[in-house]
Amino acid sequence: MEYRIIDTTETQLEQIEAIERQCFSCPWTLEQLRSQLSDDRHVFLAAVAESGAVLGYVGMMFVLDEGYISNVAVAPDFRRQGVADALISALMTRAEELGLAFVTLEVRAGNEPAKALYAIHGFVPVGRRKNYYDLPKEDAILMTRFWK
């Protein structure tokens, strides 16, 4: 499958909102997603097929030298095909270019595939947030990748 990683634009937001609804019990709204478009505080990348279909996306907010991954999702039909790996790799390249000291994220404690993927990209567990997620209620594992 051919796709490219691009900075998300307004034209991808409706597809991203649909992926949000497929993937998360508390999905972000179109307006919340719009607030994440790349600017001087955000990086918002999408994996886009030649047809224009959005396969997945990743977003990061940053301030000074600290980054926080806000969301990562891949459409169910395109999982286990390297899309999330490519998105995270591209995001980590961008984080390095921005000179970030670290990037952190939360992941459901029971989401072993996601935790394994993040570990491949250098993220290590650094903490736990009790009952962070709803529907179902679950702890979050904080994972961080450090550069400095």
C-alpha positions in Angstrom: 0.0 0.0 0.0 1.4 3.4 -1.0 0.9 6.4 1.2 2.8 9.5 2.3 3.1 11.3 5.6 2.0 15.0 5.3 1.2 17.9 7.6 -2.6 17.6 8.2 -4.7 20.3 6.5 -8.3 21.3 6.9 -9.2 18.9 4.0 -8.3 15.8 6.0 -10.2 16.8 9.2 -13.5 15.1 8.4 -11.8 11.8 7.6 -9.8 12.1 10.8 -12.9 12.8 12.8 -14.4 9.6 11.4 -11.3 7.6 12.4 -11.6 9.2 15.9 -15.1 7.9 16.2 -14.1 4.4 15.1 -11.1 4.2 17.4 -12.0 6.0 20.7 -14.7 5.8 23.2 -14.4 9.5 23.8 -13.5 10.9 20.4 -12.3 14.4 19.7 -14.7 16.7 17.9 -13.9 18.3 14.6 -13.3 21.7 16.3 -10.8 20.0 18.8 -9.0 18.4 15.9 -8.9 21.7 14.0 -7.2 23.3 17.0 -4.3 20.8 16.5 -3.4 21.8 13.0 0.4 22.4 12.6 1.5 25.8 13.8 4.1 27.1 16.3 2.8 24.8 19.1 1.5 21.7 17.2 2.6 19.1 14.8 -0.3 17.2 13.2 0.6 14.5 10.6 -1.5 12.3 8.5 -0.8 9.2 6.5 -2.6 9.7 3.2 -3.1 7.1 0.4 -2.7 8.1 -3.3 -6.5 8.2 -3.4 -6.6 10.9 -0.7 -7.9 8.6 1.9 -6.5 9.2 5.4 -5.2 6.0 6.9 -4.1 7.4 10.2 -2.8 10.4 12.0 -0.6 11.6 15.0 -0.7 14.9 16.8 1.8 16.5 19.2 1.7 19.7 21.2 5.0 21.3 22.3 6.3 24.2 24.4 9.9 25.1 24.8 11.7 21.7 24.6 8.8 19.5 25.8 6.5 17.5 23.5 3.2 15.8 24.3 1.6 13.4 21.9 -2.1 14.1 22.0 -3.4 11.4 19.7 -2.4 8.5 17.5 -4.9 6.5 15.5 -5.0 4.3 12.4 -8.3 3.4 10.6 -9.2 -0.2 11.5 -8.8 -1.5 7.9 -5.2 -0.3 7.8 -3.8 -1.5 11.1 -0.9 -3.8 11.3 0.5 -2.5 8.1 3.2 -0.1 9.4 1.1 3.1 9.2 1.4 3.9 13.0 5.1 3.1 12.9 5.7 5.5 9.9 3.6 8.2 11.6 5.5 8.0 14.9 8.9 7.8 13.1 8.0 11.0 11.1 6.9 12.7 14.3 10.1 11.7 16.2 12.1 13.2 13.3 10.1 16.4 13.6 10.6 16.4 17.4 14.4 16.1 16.9 14.3 19.0 14.3 12.5 21.1 16.9 15.2 20.4 19.4 12.8 18.8 22.0 14.4 17.3 25.1 11.6 14.7 25.4 8.2 13.7 24.1 5.7 12.0 26.3 2.3 10.3 25.9 -0.4 8.3 27.7 -1.4 4.9 26.6 -4.1 2.5 28.1 -2.4 0.1 30.5 -3.9 -2.9 28.6 -2.9 -1.7 25.1 0.1 -4.0 24.7 0.5 -3.5 20.9 0.7 0.3 21.3 3.1 0.1 24.2 5.3 -2.3 22.2 5.3 0.1 19.2 6.2 3.1 21.4 9.0 1.1 23.0 10.5 0.4 19.5 10.6 4.2 19.1 12.5 4.7 22.3 9.7 5.4 24.7 10.0 4.1 28.2 7.4 3.8 31.0 7.8 6.7 33.5 4.6 6.7 35.5 0.9 5.7 35.8 -2.3 7.8 35.9 -4.9 5.9 37.9 -8.3 5.6 36.2 -7.3 8.1 33.5 -9.5 6.6 30.8 -13.3 6.1 30.7 -15.4 3.7 28.8 -13.9 1.4 30.1 -12.2 2.8 33.1 -8.5 2.1 32.9 -5.1 3.4 34.1 -2.8 5.2 31.7 0.8 4.4 31.4 3.0 7.5 30.9 5.7 6.8 28.3 8.5 9.2 27.4 11.3 9.4 24.9 14.3 11.4 26.0 16.9 13.1 23.8 18.8 15.3 26.3 
